[in-house]
Amino acid sequence: MAEPSAPPSYMEATTDQQYPPGQPGVAPYPPAQGAPYQAAPYPPAGQPYPPAEGAAYPPQTGGTAYPPPAGGTAYPPPAGQPYPPPSGPPPQQAGYQSAPPPASYGQGGGGGNPHGDVEEGFTAERGFNNKSIRAAFIKKVYFILFIQLLATFGIICVFVYVEPVNSYVRTNSWLYWCSYALFLAMYIVLACCPTVRRKYPGNVVALAVFTLCLSYMAGTISSYYGDNAGQSVLVCMGICAGVTLGVSLFAIQTRFDFTSCGGFLFVFSLSLFLFGFIAIFTRSSILYTVYAWLAALLFTLFLAYDTQLLIGGRRYELSPEEYIFGAMNLYVDIVYLFLIILACFGGGK
């Protein structure tokens, strides 16, 4: 058996040459442009390669790519299909289907939401895809909060430093209880009715009424402190401002996720409520002091919790429509923290 010459390389082969060259019964390699591929019969088992003189041996099959892989086109193509294959997506094969596109970032249960948790007022969905949206939302919330605190502490100063007003609010306690009832009503409406707190201008009006009611309550409480009431109030305002700034900065930069501690805060709040109810009947100054310090700790944790809800990037975060809800939560945390600090250091009657 004569030894055949070496087959030409791929770059040397033309559409008129056979592969291996000179072998009868073998289709041209590569096939002509657009021509169907016709496979030649395989040699018997054990046939050596290169084949003997006159034996047909087509190019190896079984997934070998030809030309070198460019998109995964297999060679040889199915019988009757032109080669090279036409441009465009490959035809679907029986038993296979295209994989669905991945869920976009921020959709519930998708790749962008590892938790898939959704709750009223705040959600685990990453609604802040755009940094400009997040920045605008945070600025709006803190602007509203600044207006609320400015009004509240202005009313407190009037109730403390203006003697006629101070005497009037102390002798007409029914206004305090009326403002308390309206405050609770507005708080329940804003916290539990998303259609109210998201619809302008009703949400702004409800928040304004809520702010004035809590401001009147805080001013009335501040007016009951002793002869050095003005000095005590100013000192407690400074302490409250320092604590608020420190806790907010800590909540923004820390890696600890306060938004995942909602259950702990609920249990802490319920326990403190029962403890305060029992302390009413004891008339112990030591017990009152312990209660005040625990309450200050609770509202400090709530301040960190609500700050992380606002900033985002944690397990839960506020959606961009909840600027009223975010401002209300932070406002309540700061005002109640101020009242608790005043109870601890103010020397009230």
N, C-alpha and C positions, 0 to 999 in steps of 0.2 A: 504493500500500500504506500503510494507516494505521499510524502508529507506536504500538505498544502501550505501555500504562502500565508504570511501573517495578514489578518483582516485589516482593512483600512480603518483609521480612526474616524470618530464622528465628524470632525471638521473636514476630513477628506472625502467622506461619502457624499454622493450626489443622488438625485432621484433616479438616475439611470443605472446605478450600480446595484448588485445583489449583495446580501450579507448572509453568510460569508461569500466572497466574490466567486462567481463562476458556478455556483451550486444551482442545479435546476430545481424548479418547483418552489422557489422561495420568492416571496413578494418583495418588491423594491423597498429599500430602507434608506432614509425615511420615506413614508408614503408621500405621494404627490399632494399638493395643497388642495384640500377639499375632497380628496378621494377617499372612499371607504376602505377601512383596513380589512384585509382578508388574510387570516392566519393560515400558515402552512402547517401540515401535520407534524407532530412531535416525533422524534426518533424512538425506537424501542428502548425499553429499560436497559440501562447499562451502556448505552451508546457513548463512546468517548467524545470528548470535545477538544479540538475541532472535529466535526463529523468526518466520516470516511467519504471517499470520492463518490459523489452522486447522491448522498443522503441529504434529506431536507431537515433543517434545524432552524426554527425561527428564533428571534431574540427571546431571551428569558422573560417569562411572565411572573405573575404572583405579586404585583404591587410595585414593581420597579418603575420609577418615574422617568418618563421621556417626553420632552427634553428634561434636563435637570430641574427638580421640583420648582414650580412657580405657581403656587396656589393649590398644590396637591393633585394635579391631573395625573391619573394613572395611565400607564402604557402596558399592554395595548388597550385601545378603547373598545367598547362593545362592538360586536359585528354590525356593520352597516352604518356606523356613526362616522362622520367625516373627521379627518385628522389634519391639522390641529383642531381641537374643539372650538366651537363658536364662542365669541366673547359673551360675558354675562355670567350670572350665577349658575352653578352646576344644577342639572335636573335632579329632582327629588327621587330617591329610591324607595322601593316598597319597604314598608316597615320602619321608616325613619321620618322624622319631622324636625323642622327648625326649632331651636331652643327659643323660648320667649325672651324678649329683651329684659335686662335687669331693671328692677324698680328704680325710679329716679330718687335722688337724695331728698329725704324729707317725707316720703310716702310711708304710711303705716305698714309695718310688716316687711318693708323692702330692705334692700341692702344698706340704705342710708339711715335706717332706724334700727339699731341693734336691740332695742327693748320692745318697741311696738306698743308702748303704754300710752293711753290717752285719758286724761281726766279733765273735768270741767275747770276752766280758767287757766290751766296750764297743761302742757302736753310734752311728751317725750319726742314728738316729731321735731325735727330740726327745721324750724320755720325761718331761721336767720341764715339763709344761704348767701345773702348779700351783706357784706359788712356795713355798707351805707345804710341799709334798712335797720340793722341793729343799732348803729350809732344814733340814727334819728329817733328811734323808739326810746332809747335810754335818755337822750336829751329832753324829749317831751315829758317823760315821767318825772325826771328831776326838776324840770321847770315847774310843773304842776305842784310837786312836793314843796318847792321853795315858796310858792305863793301861799300854800296852806300854812306852812310853818310861820311865815311872816305875819299872816292874819292872826294866827293863834297866839303867838307870843306878844303881838301888839295888844290884843284884847287882854291878855294876862297883865301886862304892864299897866293898862288903864284901870283894871279892877284892883290892882294893888296900890298904885300911887295916887289915884284920884279919890279923895276921901268920900265925897258924896256917893260916887258909884260903889265904893267899897261898902259903905253903910247900907246902901239899898239892896245889893245882892245878898248881904248877910241877913237882912230882915225879911226878905221875900224868897224863902226857900222853895215855894211852889214853882217858880220859874226854873229852878234847877231840875226838879223832877219832871217838868214838862219837856225840857231840853233832853233829859235822859231818855224819856220814852220816844221822842222823835229821833234821837240818835240811834237807838236800837232798831227802830223801824227802817231807817235809811240804810243802816249797816246790813240788815237782813236782805233788803231789796237789792242793794248793789252786789252783795256777795253771792246771792242765790239766783239772781235773774240776769243771765248774760245778755238778753235782748234789751234790758234797760241800760246797763252800763256800757253797751257798745253803740247805742243809737244817739247820735248828736241831734239837738242840743240837750235832750233830756238827761243824758249822763252827766253833763257839766252842771246842770241845775241841781240834780240829786247830790252830787259831790259837794257843791257849795253849801247846801243845807246841812249835810253831814258835817262839814268842817265847822260851820258856825255853831252847831249844837255842841260838838266836842270842845270848841274853844270857850264857849260859855261855861261849860262844866269845869274845864281846867282853870279858868279865871276865878270862878266861885270858890273852888277848893284852895287856890293860892291866896285868896283874900282872908282866909281863916287863920293864917299863921300870925305869930306874935308881933311885938312892937318892931322887931327887926325883920319884918316880912319882906321888905324890898331887898335888903341885902341877901337874905336867904334865897329868894327867888332868882336873883341874878347869879349867885354862886351855883345853884342847881342847874340853871340854864347852861352855864359854862361847862359843868361836869357832863351834862347830857350831850352837849355838842362834841366834846372830846371823845366820849364813849362811842357815839354814833360814827364819828369819823374813823376811829381806830377799828371798830368792828367791821365797817364797810370795806376798808382797805384790806383787812385780813380775809374777809369772805371773797374778795375779788381775786387775790393772788394765791390763796391756799389750794392745795390739791384735794383737801378733804371735801367730800360732797355732802353739804348740809341738806340738799333737796331730797336725799334718800332717807332722811331721819324724820319723816312726817309722823310715823307711828309713835316714835319716842316722844315727840313734842306733844302729841295728843294725850298720851298717858301722863306726862309731866303736868300738863294743864289741868287734867281732871283731878289728879292728886292734889295739886295746889289749891284748886277750888274747894275740895272737901276739907283741906287743912284750914283754909281761911274761914269756912263756915263754922268749924269747931272753935277757931280762935275768937269768934265773936262773943262767945259765952264765957271765956276764961278771964278776960280783962288783965292780961299779963303783958307788961311792956317788953319783956324778953321774947315772948312768943310773937308779938307784933314785929319786933325787929328781925327775927328769923324769917317770918313770913315775907317781910319786905325784901330781904336779901334774896330769897328764893324767887320772888316775883321779878326782881331785877335781872336775875340770871335767866329766867324764862324768856323775858322780852328781849334780852340780848341775843339769845339763840334764835328767836323769831326774826330779829333784824338781820342776822347772817343768812337765815333761810330765805327770806324774801329778797335780799340783795342778790343772792345767787340765782333765784328764779328770774330776776330782772336782767342780770348780765348774760345769762345763758351759758351754753356749753357744758351743762351738767345733765344728770339723768332727766330732770324736768326743767322746763323753762316756759316763760310766759310767751304767748303768741303776740304778734304785733298789734292786734286789735285790743289788747287788754291793758292799755295805758292807764285807764281809770282804776282798774283793779290793782295794778302795781303801785300806783301813787297812794291809794287808800291804805293798802297793807303797810307800807313804809311809814305813812303818817301816823297810823294808830300805834305802831311799835315805838316811834320816837316820843309821842305825847305821853303814852303810858309809862315809858321809861323815865321821862321827866317827873311825872307825878310820884312815881315810886322813890326816885332819888330825893324828891322834896320831902316825902314822908320820913325818909331815913335821916336826913340832915337838917331839915327845916325847923325842927323844934316846935311843930304845930301843937295846938291845944287838943 
